[in-house]
């Protein structure tokens, strides 16, 4: 695995969850080392599959899926800031 990928890792209530932004892959683990190992394995398997099936479309995680990932792994101690309404959607764009 020579390519570099961006991963976000969050601790949920029971485990660690990681997501690779460029490939939209996720993995779980009991600790940081375990989740990293599992995400690396998932990336390697995905790369092998892409070589076998070149018609596979590789797409990064969408903003909606990223927001869902962040909400689902939101720490218990986190409180939404006052003044931000429920259902607020972040949008990225360029001018």
VOROMI-806729 format. One record per residue (C-alpha): residue in one letter; x, y, z. Coordinates in Angstrom, 1 decimal, decimal comma. Example, Ala and Ser with C-alpha at 12.3 -4.5 7.8 and 13.67 -1.06 7.14 Angstrom:
VOROMI-806729
- res|px|py|pz
- A|12,3|-4,5|7,8 .
- S|13,7|-1,1|7,1 .
end
This chain:
VOROMI-806729
- res|px|py|pz
- X|0,0|0,0|0,0 .
- X|2,2|2,9|-1,3 .
- X|-0,6|5,4|-1,7 .
- X|-1,5|7,8|1,1 .
- X|-5,0|8,1|2,4 .
- X|-6,8|10,3|4,9 .
- X|-8,5|8,5|7,8 .
- X|-10,8|9,8|10,5 .
- X|-10,9|7,8|13,7 .
- X|-13,6|8,3|16,4 .
- X|-14,3|6,4|19,6 .
- X|-17,9|5,4|19,8 .
- X|-19,5|4,0|23,0 .
- X|-18,1|0,5|22,5 .
- X|-15,3|0,6|20,0 .
- X|-13,1|2,7|17,7 .
- X|-14,4|3,4|14,2 .
- X|-12,3|4,7|11,2 .
- X|-13,2|5,8|7,8 .
- X|-11,0|6,4|4,7 .
- X|-12,2|9,6|3,1 .
- X|-10,8|8,9|-0,4 .
- X|-12,2|5,4|-0,7 .
- X|-15,3|5,6|1,5 .
- X|-14,2|2,5|3,5 .
- X|-14,7|2,0|7,2 .
- X|-13,4|-0,3|9,8 .
- X|-13,8|-1,0|13,5 .
- X|-11,5|-2,0|16,3 .
- X|-11,2|-2,4|20,1 .
- X|-8,3|0,1|20,3 .
- X|-6,4|2,5|18,0 .
- X|-3,9|-0,1|16,9 .
- X|-6,7|-2,5|16,1 .
- X|-8,8|-0,1|14,1 .
- X|-5,8|1,1|12,1 .
- X|-4,8|-2,5|11,3 .
- X|-8,4|-3,3|10,2 .
- X|-8,6|-0,2|8,0 .
- X|-5,3|-1,0|6,4 .
- X|-6,6|-4,5|5,7 .
- X|-9,8|-3,1|4,2 .
- X|-7,9|-0,8|2,0 .
- X|-5,6|-3,5|0,7 .
- X|-8,6|-5,8|0,0 .
- X|-10,4|-3,0|-1,8 .
- X|-7,3|-2,2|-3,9 .
- X|-7,0|-5,9|-4,9 .
- X|-10,7|-5,9|-5,9 .
- X|-10,2|-2,8|-8,0 .
- X|-7,4|-4,5|-9,9 .
- X|-9,6|-7,6|-10,5 .
- X|-12,5|-5,4|-11,5 .
- X|-11,2|-2,2|-13,2 .
- X|-14,8|-1,1|-14,0 .
- X|-15,3|-0,4|-10,2 .
- X|-15,9|3,3|-9,6 .
- X|-13,9|4,6|-6,7 .
- X|-15,5|7,6|-5,1 .
- X|-14,6|9,6|-1,9 .
- X|-17,1|9,9|0,9 .
- X|-19,9|12,4|0,2 .
- X|-20,4|15,3|2,6 .
- X|-23,8|13,7|3,7 .
- X|-22,1|10,4|4,5 .
- X|-19,3|12,2|6,4 .
- X|-21,8|14,1|8,5 .
- X|-23,7|10,8|9,2 .
- X|-20,4|9,2|10,3 .
- X|-19,6|12,1|12,6 .
- X|-23,1|12,1|14,1 .
- X|-23,1|8,3|14,7 .
- X|-19,7|8,4|16,4 .
- X|-20,4|11,6|18,3 .
- X|-18,8|11,5|21,8 .
- X|-21,3|11,3|24,7 .
- X|-19,9|14,4|26,3 .
- X|-20,5|16,5|23,2 .
- X|-23,3|19,1|23,3 .
- X|-24,5|20,9|20,2 .
- X|-23,5|24,6|20,5 .
- X|-26,4|27,0|21,3 .
- X|-27,8|28,8|18,3 .
- X|-27,3|26,0|15,9 .
- X|-30,6|24,4|14,9 .
- X|-31,2|20,7|14,6 .
- X|-30,6|19,5|11,0 .
- X|-27,9|22,1|10,3 .
- X|-26,0|20,9|7,2 .
- X|-22,4|21,8|6,5 .
- X|-21,6|22,5|2,9 .
- X|-18,3|22,8|1,2 .
- X|-17,8|24,8|-1,9 .
- X|-15,5|27,1|-3,9 .
- X|-16,0|30,5|-5,4 .
end
